[in-house]
């Protein structure tokens, strides 16, 4: 079986040409584009065991310039460093021996010893990106500011309000991210998110964002009381 490096070399031309047509820049296993408020990154992740890869989309709000006190370099940002991430899923036709009436989902693309087969795999990856990632990106680009659509009741399952983006991570992490984003956009909204975040933590919770919650609450209190 070929290595991930060999697979990357075989699919790179097909992948890069198609993604550049969609407005992305990059090569190999990493491609990116930007809007006024967000950075979008498509990343191909090789399995640690070899033989296959998956595809992820990362979306990072430009208002989030630091991570727990460490400055974020937007120029070198990787998909797995983006605040919002989701793994893309290819839809496969069920086998005849599968008695379920539903198709089954798979998040991995297998390598082949055949370059021709690997190029077809790249074409399938591109189709999945067009079907799953592009509509999400277009909504993030075209909405005035998509995160304004979120309400407290959405935070345990924000997928519908985020154009189908199935965010990886906990609810508290999402609340923390929103508090940091709105700290620069709308301090009252950041304050509301920070209070909600604090309420979900145990007294001795080690969550690194706790100090950010506390600072936002203090900042709002000092400015508006």
Secondary structure, 3 states (H helix, E strand, C coil): CCCHHHHHHHHHHHHHHHHHHCCCEEECCEEEEECCCEEEEEEEEECCCCCEEEEEEEEEECCCCEECCEECCHHHCCHHHCCEEEECCEEECCCCCCCCCCCEEECCEECCCCHHHHHHHHHHHHHHHHHHHHHHHHHHHHCCCHHHHCCHHHCCCCCHHHCCCCCCCCHHHHHHHHHHHHHHHCHHHHHHHHHHHHHCCCCCCCCCCHHHHHHHHHHHHHHHC
